[in-house]
C-alpha cells in the first residue's frame, strides 16, 4: 500500500508544481475529478491497463487536492470568525 500512496503523493506534488495551489468551488473540483474518472474509464475500455493505473493515481490525487482545498476554506472561515 505504501508504494501506491507514495505515487499519489508524488502526483500531488507534480500537480502543485504545474498549477500551484488551487482553490476552486466544490462543483469545479467535482468536474475535474469526473474528467479524471472518465479518462480512467476510457483506458479500461481500451484495455490499456498501464494508462488505467496512471489515471487512477490521478483520480486519487485530484480527490485529495479537492479535500485540501475544502479544508483550507474551512480553516480560513474559522480564522475570519475568530478575528471578528
N, C-alpha and C positions, 0 to 999 in steps of 0.2 A: 504494500500500500504506500509506503513512504516514497517510492520511486515515482508513482503517479502524482502524489501530492506535490512532490518536488517539481515535476513537469508543469503542473498547474501554476505553481508559484513563479517559475521561470516565464511562463506565458504572461502572467500578470505584470511581471517586471518589463517584459518586452512591450506590452501594451502601454505601460506608463511612460516608457521612453518615446514611443511613437506618438501618443496622443496626450501626454501629460495627465494631470488629474482631471477626471471628468465628473461633472455633477449635473446629470440630466434628470428630467422629470421621470417618475416611475414608468409612464407609458413609453417613453423613448427607450429606456432600458429594456422593457419587455419586447419592443420591436427589434432591438439589437440582438437580444437573446434568441428570439424566434428566427431571425435571419441565420444565426449560427446553427440552430437546430435544423433548419431547412437544408443547410449545407451538409450536415451530418446525415440527414435522411437521403439526400441525393447521392452521397458517397456510398451508403449501404445499398441503395437500389442499384447502383452501378457495380456493386461487389468490389469496391476499392477499399479494402479493409485498412490499409495504411492511412488513407485520407480520412476514413471514418474515425479512426482513433485520434488523429490530429484534430479533427473537428470537435470531437467530444472534449478534448483538453481545452479547446477554445470556448466551448459551451460552459464548462466549469469555471473558466477564468472570467468570462463575462458575467456569469451569475455572481461570482464573488465581488467583482467590481461594482455591480448594482447594489449589493448589500453594503459595501464600503461607502458608497455614495449616500445611501439611505441613512447610515449611521452618522456620517458627517453632518447631514442636515439635522438630524435629531440632536446631536451634540451642540450645533450652532444655536438651535432653538432653545435648548436648556440654558446656554450661556447668555443668550439675549434676555430670557426671562429672569435670570438671576441678576442681571445688570439693571433691571427696572426697579 
